[in-house]
């Protein structure tokens, strides 16, 4: 095939333009005109900024020009605007063409259209945001229920303490008045701390931090302490103290969801001897080290025909009054986005086992402290 045939093949299968060293258009092919909706006469002799989208930052174009002016090839996906105001996205490769003295004489840009792919991605991102908002509301409902559980006992104790405080006051019994006053203050502080704990849990701050997995998991167990106690669930813990980077309260939310799912399975399957094992350990895959969080129950397991679907949005085997089907989907997204990890589920002999895999911060590999 001759060089002319190669050029023709490129021009007919891609979106091609050429500019001089100042960015003035000297050539466009038909595909460029078709997607930009400008004619060749409108484009030739004009600055390439004619199709620049106003939302694209100056820093993006500064990087582009710095790259090609240094005689290097620029590659990237660029958002553009057509003559009629519509947007289009192009995967772009810009190549500096050099003369015999190694000076830049022009630039050639070869592009292909990825507009449909970008629009699909934007639609999926929007759907994920909606799912996350729905999951937040579902979680908020669960947290309010847990606050009511957490407050029920101290409210009864507070009522009793205030009753005795009044009695002691009526009798001018300063000793018991002091005792019941201190008791009332302690109860109010405990209830206030409950609100503080749950406020932190829903803190919208998305900055990642270094934290110990044990802290996030202990927070989840504390949040669900009344559910665990009332449903007679025995939790066996085997923890290594491992440092990771991510958003701790979102990991806590994942653990809360997994424990609640196990609790619901215990109830629906009428399991009497309810056991939940939670283990934190290290795993070595090649030269990389990962933290494993393994949560295993004896609640009967997940139906085999459903186990591949449980992380899909809106999939649930629960009654609509019990589950929304977004808890495990949201958990999977949190593990991926907030912790750069993975989550998977398998059935064991007596129940289900969830394994969360999270990269370990380098330098923490040798800092093992066993906690049982």
C-alpha positions as CSV (number, residue, x, y, z in Angstrom):
1,X,0.0,0.0,0.0
2,X,1.4,3.4,-1.0
3,X,1.7,6.3,1.5
4,X,-1.1,8.1,-0.3
5,X,-3.3,5.1,0.3
6,X,-2.4,5.0,4.0
7,X,-3.3,8.7,4.3
8,X,-6.6,8.1,2.5
9,X,-7.4,5.2,4.8
10,X,-6.7,7.4,7.9
11,X,-8.7,10.3,6.6
12,X,-11.7,8.2,5.7
13,X,-11.8,6.2,9.0
14,X,-11.0,9.0,11.5
15,X,-11.6,12.7,12.2
16,X,-8.6,14.5,11.0
17,X,-7.4,18.1,11.1
18,X,-4.1,20.0,10.6
19,X,-3.1,23.3,12.1
20,X,0.0,25.6,11.8
21,X,2.2,26.2,14.7
22,X,-0.2,28.9,15.9
23,X,-3.2,26.6,16.0
24,X,-4.8,28.0,12.8
25,X,-6.6,25.3,10.8
26,X,-5.0,24.4,7.5
27,X,-6.9,21.2,6.7
28,X,-10.0,19.3,7.8
29,X,-11.5,16.1,6.4
30,X,-15.2,15.5,5.8
31,X,-15.6,13.6,9.1
32,X,-14.4,16.6,11.0
33,X,-17.0,18.8,9.2
34,X,-19.7,16.2,9.8
35,X,-19.2,16.1,13.6
36,X,-18.5,19.8,14.1
37,X,-21.3,20.9,11.7
38,X,-19.0,23.5,10.2
39,X,-18.2,23.6,6.5
40,X,-14.6,23.5,5.3
41,X,-14.9,27.1,4.3
42,X,-15.9,28.1,7.8
43,X,-13.0,26.2,9.4
44,X,-10.0,26.8,7.2
45,X,-8.0,29.8,8.3
46,X,-9.8,29.9,11.7
47,X,-8.3,29.1,15.1
48,X,-8.9,25.6,16.3
49,X,-10.6,27.2,19.3
50,X,-13.7,27.5,17.1
51,X,-14.8,24.0,18.4
52,X,-13.4,24.5,21.9
53,X,-16.0,23.8,24.6
54,X,-16.2,26.7,27.2
55,X,-16.4,24.2,30.1
56,X,-12.9,22.8,29.3
57,X,-10.4,24.4,31.7
58,X,-7.5,26.5,30.6
59,X,-5.2,24.1,32.4
60,X,-6.2,21.3,30.0
61,X,-5.2,23.3,27.0
62,X,-2.1,24.6,28.6
63,X,-1.0,20.9,29.1
64,X,-1.9,20.1,25.5
65,X,0.2,23.0,24.1
66,X,3.1,22.4,26.4
67,X,3.2,18.8,25.3
68,X,3.1,19.4,21.6
69,X,5.4,22.4,21.7
70,X,7.9,20.1,23.4
71,X,7.7,17.9,20.2
72,X,5.8,15.2,22.1
73,X,2.6,13.5,21.1
74,X,-0.5,14.5,23.1
75,X,-3.3,12.0,23.8
76,X,-6.5,12.6,25.6
77,X,-10.3,12.8,25.5
78,X,-11.5,16.3,24.7
79,X,-15.0,17.8,25.0
80,X,-15.9,20.0,22.0
81,X,-18.9,22.1,20.9
82,X,-20.4,22.0,17.4
83,X,-21.7,24.9,15.4
84,X,-25.3,24.2,16.6
85,X,-24.2,24.2,20.3
86,X,-24.3,20.5,20.8
87,X,-21.5,18.8,22.7
88,X,-19.3,15.9,21.4
89,X,-16.4,14.0,22.8
90,X,-13.3,12.9,20.8
91,X,-10.4,10.7,21.7
92,X,-7.6,12.8,20.4
93,X,-4.0,12.2,19.3
94,X,-2.0,15.3,18.3
95,X,1.3,14.8,16.6
96,X,3.9,17.5,15.9
97,X,5.3,17.3,12.4
98,X,9.0,18.3,12.1
99,X,10.9,19.8,9.2
100,X,14.4,18.7,8.1
101,X,15.9,21.1,10.8
102,X,13.9,19.4,13.5
103,X,11.6,22.4,13.9
104,X,7.8,22.1,14.3
105,X,6.2,23.0,11.0
106,X,2.6,21.9,11.7
107,X,0.4,19.7,13.9
108,X,-1.8,16.9,12.8
109,X,-4.7,15.7,15.0
110,X,-6.3,12.3,14.5
111,X,-9.5,11.7,16.5
112,X,-12.4,9.3,16.9
113,X,-15.8,9.9,18.3
114,X,-16.6,8.6,21.8
115,X,-19.7,10.8,22.4
116,X,-22.1,7.9,22.9
117,X,-19.7,6.1,25.3
118,X,-19.4,9.3,27.4
119,X,-23.1,9.9,27.5
120,X,-23.7,6.3,28.6
121,X,-21.0,6.8,31.4
122,X,-22.7,10.1,32.5
123,X,-26.1,8.3,32.6
124,X,-24.6,5.5,34.7
125,X,-22.9,8.0,37.0
126,X,-26.2,9.8,37.5
127,X,-28.0,6.5,38.3
128,X,-25.3,5.6,40.8
129,X,-25.7,9.0,42.5
130,X,-29.4,8.4,42.8
131,X,-28.9,4.9,44.2
132,X,-26.4,6.3,46.7
133,X,-29.0,9.0,47.8
134,X,-31.6,6.3,48.2
135,X,-29.2,4.1,50.2
136,X,-28.4,7.0,52.4
137,X,-32.1,7.5,53.2
138,X,-32.5,3.8,53.8
139,X,-29.5,3.8,56.1
140,X,-30.8,6.9,57.9
141,X,-34.0,5.1,58.6
142,X,-32.1,2.2,60.1
143,X,-29.9,4.5,62.1
144,X,-32.9,6.4,63.6
145,X,-34.3,3.0,64.6
146,X,-31.0,2.2,66.3
147,X,-31.0,5.5,68.1
148,X,-34.4,4.7,69.5
149,X,-33.1,1.4,70.7
150,X,-30.0,3.1,72.2
151,X,-32.2,5.6,74.0
152,X,-35.0,3.3,75.3
153,X,-33.1,2.0,78.3
154,X,-31.4,5.3,79.4
155,X,-34.7,7.1,79.1
156,X,-36.3,4.6,81.5
157,X,-33.3,5.0,83.8
158,X,-33.5,8.8,83.5
159,X,-37.2,8.8,84.4
160,X,-36.5,6.6,87.4
161,X,-33.5,8.8,88.5
162,X,-35.5,12.0,88.2
163,X,-38.4,10.4,90.2
164,X,-35.9,9.5,93.0
165,X,-34.3,13.0,92.7
166,X,-37.6,14.6,93.4
167,X,-38.3,12.4,96.3
168,X,-34.9,13.1,97.8
169,X,-35.4,16.8,97.2
170,X,-38.9,16.8,98.9
171,X,-37.3,15.1,101.9
172,X,-34.3,17.5,101.8
173,X,-32.0,14.4,101.5
174,X,-28.9,16.1,100.1
175,X,-26.9,12.9,99.8
176,X,-29.4,11.1,97.6
177,X,-30.2,14.3,95.8
178,X,-26.6,14.5,94.8
179,X,-26.4,10.8,93.8
180,X,-29.5,11.0,91.6
181,X,-28.4,14.3,90.1
182,X,-25.1,12.9,89.0
183,X,-26.9,9.8,87.7
184,X,-29.2,11.9,85.6
185,X,-26.3,13.9,84.2
186,X,-24.4,10.7,83.2
187,X,-27.5,9.3,81.4
188,X,-28.0,12.6,79.5
189,X,-24.3,12.6,78.5
190,X,-24.6,9.0,77.3
191,X,-27.7,9.9,75.2
192,X,-25.9,13.0,73.8
193,X,-22.9,10.8,72.9
194,X,-25.2,8.5,71.0
195,X,-26.3,11.5,68.8
196,X,-22.7,12.5,68.4
197,X,-21.8,9.0,67.2
198,X,-24.5,8.8,64.7
199,X,-23.8,12.4,63.5
200,X,-20.2,11.3,62.8
201,X,-21.4,8.3,61.0
202,X,-23.3,10.4,58.5
203,X,-20.6,13.1,58.2
204,X,-20.5,14.0,54.5
205,X,-16.7,14.7,54.6
206,X,-15.3,12.5,51.8
207,X,-11.6,13.0,52.5
208,X,-9.7,9.7,52.9
209,X,-7.7,9.1,56.1
210,X,-5.5,6.4,57.5
211,X,-7.4,4.3,60.0
212,X,-7.4,1.0,61.7
213,X,-10.0,-1.6,60.5
214,X,-10.7,-2.6,64.1
215,X,-12.0,0.9,64.9
216,X,-14.5,0.9,62.0
217,X,-15.8,-2.6,62.8
218,X,-16.1,-1.9,66.5
219,X,-18.1,1.2,65.7
220,X,-20.5,-0.9,63.6
221,X,-20.9,-3.5,66.5
222,X,-21.5,-0.7,68.9
223,X,-24.2,0.9,66.7
224,X,-26.0,-2.4,66.5
225,X,-25.4,-3.5,70.1
226,X,-29.1,-3.6,71.0
227,X,-30.0,-5.6,67.8
228,X,-27.2,-8.0,68.6
229,X,-28.2,-8.4,72.2
230,X,-32.0,-8.6,71.6
231,X,-31.6,-11.2,68.8
232,X,-29.1,-13.3,70.9
233,X,-26.4,-13.1,68.2
234,X,-22.9,-14.3,69.4
235,X,-20.1,-12.4,67.7
236,X,-16.7,-14.0,67.7
237,X,-13.9,-11.6,66.7
238,X,-10.3,-12.4,65.6
239,X,-8.6,-9.2,64.7
240,X,-5.2,-8.1,63.5
241,X,-4.5,-4.4,63.9
242,X,-4.2,-3.3,60.3
243,X,-3.9,0.3,58.9
244,X,-5.7,1.2,55.7
245,X,-6.6,4.4,53.8
246,X,-10.2,5.3,53.0
247,X,-13.3,6.7,54.6
248,X,-13.9,4.9,57.9
249,X,-17.5,5.7,58.5
250,X,-18.4,4.3,55.1
251,X,-16.7,1.0,55.9
252,X,-18.7,1.1,59.2
253,X,-21.8,1.5,57.1
254,X,-20.9,-1.6,55.1
255,X,-20.3,-3.7,58.2
256,X,-23.6,-2.5,59.7
257,X,-25.4,-3.6,56.5
258,X,-23.7,-7.1,56.5
259,X,-24.6,-7.6,60.2
260,X,-28.2,-6.5,59.7
261,X,-28.5,-8.9,56.7
262,X,-27.2,-11.7,58.8
263,X,-29.7,-10.8,61.6
264,X,-32.6,-10.8,59.1
265,X,-31.4,-14.2,57.8
266,X,-31.3,-15.6,61.3
267,X,-34.9,-14.5,61.9
268,X,-36.3,-15.6,58.5
269,X,-34.6,-19.0,58.7
270,X,-35.6,-19.5,62.4
271,X,-31.9,-20.1,63.4
272,X,-31.7,-20.7,67.2
273,X,-27.9,-20.8,67.8
274,X,-26.9,-17.6,66.1
275,X,-23.2,-17.1,65.4
276,X,-21.3,-14.4,63.5
277,X,-17.6,-14.6,63.0
278,X,-15.6,-11.5,62.0
279,X,-12.0,-11.8,61.2
280,X,-9.3,-9.3,60.1
281,X,-6.1,-10.7,58.6
282,X,-3.5,-10.2,56.0
283,X,-3.2,-11.8,52.5
284,X,-0.3,-11.8,50.2
285,X,-0.9,-11.8,46.5
286,X,2.4,-11.7,44.6
287,X,4.4,-8.8,46.0
288,X,1.3,-6.9,47.2
289,X,-0.2,-7.2,50.7
290,X,-4.0,-6.9,51.4
291,X,-6.2,-6.7,54.4
292,X,-9.1,-9.2,54.5
293,X,-12.3,-8.6,56.5
294,X,-14.2,-11.9,56.6
295,X,-17.7,-12.0,58.0
296,X,-19.3,-15.4,58.2
297,X,-22.6,-16.5,59.7
298,X,-24.5,-19.7,60.2
299,X,-27.8,-18.3,59.0
300,X,-28.4,-20.9,56.2
301,X,-26.7,-19.2,53.2
302,X,-27.8,-17.5,50.1
303,X,-29.8,-19.2,47.4
304,X,-27.3,-20.4,44.8
305,X,-29.4,-19.0,41.9
306,X,-29.2,-15.5,43.6
307,X,-25.6,-15.4,44.8
308,X,-24.3,-13.9,41.6
309,X,-27.0,-11.1,41.7
310,X,-26.8,-9.9,45.3
311,X,-24.5,-6.9,44.5
312,X,-26.8,-5.7,41.7
313,X,-28.9,-2.6,42.4
314,X,-32.5,-3.2,43.6
315,X,-32.0,-7.0,43.8
316,X,-33.4,-8.3,47.1
317,X,-35.0,-11.5,48.3
318,X,-36.6,-9.7,51.2
319,X,-40.2,-8.4,51.4
320,X,-40.4,-4.7,50.3
321,X,-41.2,-3.7,53.9
322,X,-37.9,-5.1,55.0
323,X,-35.4,-4.4,52.3
324,X,-34.8,-2.0,49.4
325,X,-32.2,-4.1,47.5
326,X,-29.7,-1.3,47.5
327,X,-27.7,-2.2,50.6
328,X,-25.3,-4.7,49.1
329,X,-25.0,-2.7,45.9
330,X,-24.1,0.4,47.9
331,X,-21.7,-1.7,50.0
332,X,-19.9,-2.9,46.9
333,X,-19.6,0.7,45.5
334,X,-18.2,2.0,48.9
335,X,-15.6,-0.8,49.0
336,X,-14.6,0.0,45.4
337,X,-14.7,3.8,45.5
338,X,-13.8,4.7,49.2
339,X,-11.3,1.9,49.9
340,X,-10.1,0.8,46.4
341,X,-11.0,-2.8,47.4
342,X,-13.4,-5.6,46.5
343,X,-16.2,-7.6,48.1
344,X,-17.4,-11.0,47.3
345,X,-19.8,-13.6,48.8
346,X,-19.8,-17.4,48.9
347,X,-21.9,-20.0,50.7
348,X,-20.3,-22.2,53.4
349,X,-21.6,-25.3,55.0
350,X,-23.9,-23.5,57.4
351,X,-24.3,-20.0,56.0
352,X,-22.8,-17.1,54.0
353,X,-19.3,-15.7,54.0
354,X,-18.4,-12.2,52.8
355,X,-14.8,-11.3,52.1
356,X,-13.7,-7.7,51.8
357,X,-10.2,-7.2,50.3
358,X,-8.5,-3.8,50.9
359,X,-4.9,-2.7,49.9
360,X,-2.7,-2.2,53.0
361,X,-0.7,1.0,53.4
362,X,2.9,0.4,52.7
363,X,5.1,0.3,55.8
364,X,2.3,-1.3,57.9
365,X,3.0,-4.8,56.8
366,X,5.1,-5.8,59.8
367,X,3.0,-4.0,62.5
368,X,0.9,-6.9,63.6
369,X,-0.9,-6.7,66.9
370,X,-3.3,-9.6,67.5
371,X,-6.6,-8.8,69.2
372,X,-9.2,-11.5,70.0
